[in-house]
Amino acid sequence: MTNFRKIGRERLKAMAVAGDWVLESMRVLGRTGDSVVGEMLKSRPEFNVWDHYPENDVIDPNTHGQFYYHAHPKAQRAGEHGHFHLFIRQEGIPKAIRPARIGFPNGLSKFDNPMCHLVAISMNANSMPIGLFTTNRWVTEDPWYLAADTIALLDRFNMDTAYPSWPVNRWMTAMAVLFRPQIEALLTRRDEKIDRWRKQNPTKNPFTAESLEIISALKISLKDQIAAIQRAL
């Protein structure tokens, strides 16, 4: 449970503005019968699980943010339509922030994507965000950045481009601000769970363990989040 009273006033104001951006983006899309998820699915004729939407992801060449939408069969059976994965690409990561070497005795694999996974946003069939979660590194095949370093990169996620949809890009950027406290908590819980797993399985690598896929998760509500921010202000 997030204690909004402990969040600094300036952070709360930024979250409130982000909430306005989220709602405004959805309002504008709704006027033409469109939606956040619908904008992603326009890029391909059929919606197939595992495929990326758009096909080559959304990448901001200046801010180096990246995201895509896709779905897993198991998650769909549990009520999720699909989810967004948010990243900061290598070009946007300061040199002082390095991937963790734990679990990689021979260094990072050549197959690693040069980016940092920030968080994933679950969506329902009505194109509403219903959850946030973090994943293990084998899921997205990117280097593993510790929670503190990943949190430090959250401020850099800014999709400031019109492709493939300006309202969706602003929505995505704003969601990372609106739910910043929860994202930070999930990343901290992610590392704590990995540490516990390593102690319980000292001869195994947690980053390749298929039993560890979604490491931390929580349900979210736009309405409740915005209302809680307003009360705290």
C-alpha positions as CSV (number, residue, x, y, z in Angstrom):
1,M,0.0,0.0,0.0
2,T,1.5,3.3,-1.1
3,N,1.5,6.0,1.6
4,F,1.0,9.2,-0.4
5,R,1.4,11.4,2.7
6,K,5.1,10.5,2.7
7,I,5.6,11.5,-0.9
8,G,7.2,15.0,-1.3
9,R,4.8,17.7,-2.5
10,E,6.8,18.4,-5.7
11,R,6.7,14.8,-6.6
12,L,2.9,14.7,-5.9
13,K,2.4,17.7,-8.2
14,A,4.3,16.1,-11.0
15,M,2.2,12.9,-10.5
16,A,-1.0,15.0,-10.6
17,V,0.1,16.6,-13.9
18,A,1.0,13.2,-15.3
19,G,-2.5,12.0,-14.3
20,D,-4.0,14.8,-16.3
21,W,-1.8,13.8,-19.3
22,V,-3.0,10.2,-19.0
23,L,-6.6,11.1,-19.0
24,E,-6.3,13.7,-21.7
25,S,-4.5,11.2,-24.0
26,M,-7.3,8.7,-23.5
27,R,-10.0,11.4,-24.0
28,V,-8.5,12.5,-27.3
29,L,-8.2,9.0,-28.6
30,G,-11.7,8.2,-27.5
31,R,-13.2,11.0,-29.5
32,T,-12.4,9.1,-32.7
33,G,-13.2,5.7,-31.2
34,D,-9.6,4.8,-30.7
35,S,-7.6,3.7,-27.6
36,V,-4.1,3.3,-26.3
37,V,-4.0,-0.4,-27.2
38,G,-5.9,0.1,-30.4
39,E,-3.3,2.5,-31.7
40,M,-0.7,-0.2,-31.2
41,L,-2.7,-2.9,-33.0
42,K,-3.2,-0.7,-36.1
43,S,0.4,-1.4,-37.1
44,R,-0.3,-5.0,-38.1
45,P,-3.4,-6.8,-39.6
46,E,-3.7,-9.4,-36.9
47,F,-3.1,-9.6,-33.2
48,N,-0.9,-12.6,-32.4
49,V,0.5,-13.5,-29.0
50,W,4.3,-12.9,-28.6
51,D,4.5,-10.5,-31.6
52,H,5.6,-7.0,-30.9
53,Y,3.3,-4.1,-31.7
54,P,4.6,-2.1,-33.6
55,E,6.8,-4.7,-35.2
56,N,10.1,-2.8,-34.5
57,D,9.0,-1.3,-31.2
58,V,8.6,2.4,-30.5
59,I,12.0,4.0,-30.1
60,D,12.8,7.7,-29.4
61,P,16.1,8.4,-31.1
62,N,16.8,11.5,-28.9
63,T,15.6,10.4,-25.4
64,H,16.4,6.7,-26.1
65,G,13.2,5.5,-24.5
66,Q,11.6,2.4,-26.0
67,F,8.4,0.4,-25.6
68,Y,6.3,-2.2,-27.3
69,Y,3.0,-4.0,-26.7
70,H,2.4,-7.8,-26.8
71,A,0.6,-10.6,-25.1
72,H,1.2,-14.0,-23.5
73,P,-1.4,-16.8,-23.7
74,K,-1.2,-17.5,-19.9
75,A,-1.7,-13.9,-19.0
76,Q,-4.6,-13.6,-21.4
77,R,-6.3,-16.5,-19.7
78,A,-5.9,-14.7,-16.4
79,G,-7.8,-11.6,-17.8
80,E,-5.0,-9.5,-19.3
81,H,-5.3,-8.5,-22.9
82,G,-1.7,-7.7,-23.2
83,H,1.1,-5.5,-21.8
84,F,3.6,-2.8,-22.5
85,H,7.3,-3.3,-21.8
86,L,9.2,0.0,-21.1
87,F,13.0,0.4,-21.6
88,I,15.8,2.8,-21.6
89,R,18.2,2.0,-24.4
90,Q,22.0,1.8,-23.9
91,E,22.5,5.2,-25.5
92,G,20.4,6.8,-22.8
93,I,22.2,5.1,-19.8
94,P,25.0,7.2,-18.2
95,K,28.3,5.4,-18.2
96,A,28.4,5.5,-14.4
97,I,25.4,3.1,-14.4
98,R,26.6,-0.4,-15.2
99,P,24.8,-3.7,-15.4
100,A,25.1,-5.9,-12.3
101,R,27.6,-8.8,-12.7
102,I,25.9,-11.1,-10.2
103,G,24.9,-14.3,-11.9
104,F,27.2,-13.7,-14.9
105,P,30.6,-15.3,-14.1
106,N,31.7,-15.1,-17.7
107,G,30.3,-11.6,-18.3
108,L,27.2,-10.5,-20.2
109,S,25.9,-12.7,-23.0
110,K,26.4,-11.5,-26.5
111,F,22.6,-12.0,-27.0
112,D,21.7,-9.4,-24.4
113,N,19.7,-6.4,-25.7
114,P,21.6,-3.2,-24.9
115,M,18.9,-1.7,-22.8
116,C,17.4,-1.6,-19.3
117,H,13.9,-2.9,-18.6
118,L,12.0,-0.5,-16.4
119,V,8.6,-2.0,-15.9
120,A,5.6,-3.6,-17.7
121,I,2.1,-2.2,-17.8
122,S,-0.8,-4.7,-18.0
123,M,-3.9,-3.7,-20.0
124,N,-7.4,-5.2,-20.1
125,A,-9.7,-5.6,-23.1
126,N,-11.1,-2.1,-22.6
127,S,-7.6,-0.6,-23.0
128,M,-7.4,0.3,-19.4
129,P,-4.2,-0.2,-17.3
130,I,-4.8,-2.8,-14.6
131,G,-1.4,-3.7,-13.3
132,L,2.4,-3.2,-13.2
133,F,5.0,-5.9,-13.0
134,T,8.7,-6.6,-13.3
135,T,10.3,-9.6,-15.1
136,N,13.4,-11.7,-14.9
137,R,16.2,-10.9,-17.3
138,W,15.6,-14.0,-19.5
139,V,12.2,-12.7,-20.4
140,T,13.4,-9.6,-22.2
141,E,17.1,-10.7,-22.6
142,D,18.5,-7.4,-21.5
143,P,21.3,-6.8,-19.0
144,W,20.4,-6.8,-15.3
145,Y,20.4,-3.4,-13.6
146,L,20.0,-3.2,-9.8
147,A,16.9,-1.6,-8.5
148,A,18.6,1.6,-7.4
149,D,20.1,2.1,-10.9
150,T,16.9,1.3,-12.7
151,I,15.0,3.8,-10.5
152,A,17.6,6.4,-11.4
153,L,16.8,5.8,-15.0
154,L,13.1,6.3,-14.7
155,D,13.4,10.1,-15.1
156,R,15.0,9.5,-18.5
157,F,11.9,7.7,-19.9
158,N,10.3,10.3,-22.2
159,M,8.7,9.3,-25.5
160,D,8.9,12.6,-27.3
161,T,8.1,11.5,-30.8
162,A,4.9,11.3,-32.9
163,Y,5.4,7.7,-34.2
164,P,3.3,5.7,-34.1
165,S,0.9,7.7,-32.0
166,W,1.5,11.0,-30.2
167,P,-1.3,10.5,-27.6
168,V,0.0,7.0,-26.8
169,N,3.6,8.2,-26.4
170,R,2.5,11.0,-24.1
171,W,0.3,8.5,-22.2
172,M,3.3,6.1,-21.8
173,T,5.6,8.8,-20.6
174,A,3.0,10.1,-18.1
175,M,2.2,6.6,-16.8
176,A,5.8,6.2,-15.7
177,V,5.5,9.4,-13.6
178,L,1.9,8.9,-12.3
179,F,2.8,5.5,-10.9
180,R,6.5,6.2,-10.0
181,P,6.1,5.2,-6.2
182,Q,4.7,1.9,-7.1
183,I,7.3,1.2,-9.8
184,E,10.1,2.0,-7.4
185,A,8.5,-0.4,-4.8
186,L,8.2,-3.1,-7.4
187,L,11.8,-2.8,-8.5
188,T,12.9,-3.0,-4.8
189,R,10.8,-6.1,-4.2
190,R,12.2,-7.6,-7.4
191,D,15.7,-7.4,-6.1
192,E,14.7,-8.7,-2.7
193,K,13.1,-11.7,-4.2
194,I,16.1,-12.4,-6.4
195,D,18.4,-12.2,-3.4
196,R,16.2,-14.6,-1.4
197,W,16.1,-17.0,-4.3
198,R,19.9,-17.0,-4.6
199,K,20.3,-17.8,-1.0
200,Q,17.9,-20.7,-1.2
201,N,19.4,-22.0,-4.5
202,P,23.2,-21.2,-4.1
203,T,24.2,-23.4,-7.0
204,K,21.7,-22.0,-9.5
205,N,21.5,-18.8,-11.6
206,P,18.3,-16.9,-10.8
207,F,18.4,-15.0,-14.0
208,T,17.9,-18.1,-16.1
209,A,15.4,-19.8,-13.8
210,E,12.2,-20.3,-15.7
211,S,10.3,-20.5,-12.5
212,L,11.1,-16.8,-12.0
213,E,9.3,-15.0,-14.7
214,I,7.2,-12.2,-13.2
215,I,9.1,-11.3,-10.1
216,S,6.9,-8.6,-8.6
217,A,3.5,-7.3,-9.5
218,L,0.5,-5.3,-8.3
219,K,-2.9,-4.2,-9.5
220,I,-3.5,-0.6,-10.3
221,S,-6.4,1.7,-10.8
222,L,-6.2,5.1,-12.6
223,K,-9.2,6.4,-10.7
224,D,-7.9,5.4,-7.3
225,Q,-4.3,6.7,-8.0
226,I,-5.5,10.1,-9.1
227,A,-7.9,10.4,-6.2
228,A,-5.2,9.5,-3.7
229,I,-2.8,12.1,-5.2
230,Q,-5.5,14.8,-4.9
231,R,-6.2,13.9,-1.3
232,A,-2.5,14.0,-0.4
233,L,-2.2,17.5,-2.1
